[in-house]
Amino acid sequence: MSDTAPALHSLLLEQSSPVTSIQLNLSAINEIDLAGMQLICSACRTALDAKKHFNLAGCMAPDVRKAIDTVGLQRQTTCKHNADLPCIWCGGIN
């Protein structure tokens, strides 16, 4: 995903200003790296700071779930940036 991170970053910035809720559909993503996860977490934090909702949608591919497990996100059940509600990676919905 590192090669697509700049495009995703631009898309998230474009789409975030005129809306109050952002939903990122992961069903077409077959793999993700740390750069991609960090970008999505940053987008979530930016949305929450702007009092907007940010959610993940769609089924995560097995390789995406494996990447999340590998970096340890499955252990982070809550997010300190989301009022300690469940983390989006762990099935939380804002």
N, C-alpha and C positions, 0 to 999 in steps of 0.2 A: 504494500500500500504506500510505501514511501514515495514511489514515483507518481502516485495519484493524490498524495496529501495536499499539494498546492492547489489542485483543482477543487478538491473537496473544501478546503479552507475558503477559497473564493466563493464557492456556491453557498456555503453556510453564512458567510458575511452578507452576500446579496439577499438571501432569503430571510435573514433574521430581522432586518429593520422594519419592514411593513407589517409584521405579524405579531401576535401575542402568544402563539403556541408553535413550537417546532417539533416535528416528528420525523426522525431519520429512519427510513426503512432499510434494514440490514439484510433483507432476503436475497439481494443480488451480490452480496459480498461473500466471496468464497474463502478469503484469507485476510488476515490483518496483522500488522506488526505494531511494535511499541509506538512508533510515530503516529500511526492511525488512531490508536487508542488514546494517546495524549491529545490529539487534535479533537477527537469527539468529547473527551472530558473537558477540554478547554471551552468548546462550544457550549457544553452544558453549563459550566460555571458562568460564562458570559451571559447566557440567557437568564439564568437564575438571578444574577446581579442586576439585570434589567427588568426583573419581576415578570419574566416570561416563563412559560412551561417548556420543558425540553424532554422528549421521550424517545426511546428506541422502539421500533416496531419491526414486525417480520420475524421469521424464524432464523436463528443464528446457525450458520453452517458448522459442522463438527470441527473444522479447522479453526474457526473463529472462537468457538467455545474452548478449544484446547489452548489457544493463545492466551485467552483470559485466565485460564487455570495456571498456565506456565508462569505468568507474571505475578500471580498471587491475588488477582482481583476478586476471586471467589471468596477469599477470606475477609474482604472488606464489605461487610454487610450493610453498613450505613456510610453516608457521605457527610463529612463535616461542613461541606459547602452547600448542602441541601437540608439544613436544619436537622441533621442526623436522621433523615428519612432514608429508606433503602436506596442503595447505589443503583444507577441505571444498568450497570453491567450485571448486577446480581438480581435482576428482575424487578427493581423498583420503578415505580411510576410517579412522576412529579405531578 
